[in-house]
Amino acid sequence: MPTLEYTRKAGKGLTYEIIYDKGEYFIKRNGAMKKAVSDAMATGVAPHEATPDLMLKLAIGDIESLNGMDE
């Protein structure tokens, strides 16, 4: 699965690791899992629309808004 390091623009500006693929993404910080989305339906996206690029964008959005996780 592709991996990307992303630094949050707001708050403390911490760096997160995003592991993503078709229909799923995982967000880690310092090796600790912060959020796991293993089913595109959980995000409200139809499975056939859940491309890796879209999953990456959703993960970045979750990091910026701290949706479902703490900083």
Protein Blocks (a to p, Z undefined) as FASTA:
>chain_A
ZZdddddfbhjopacdddddehiacddeehiafbdcfbfklnopafklmcfklmmmmmmm
mmmnogoiaZZ
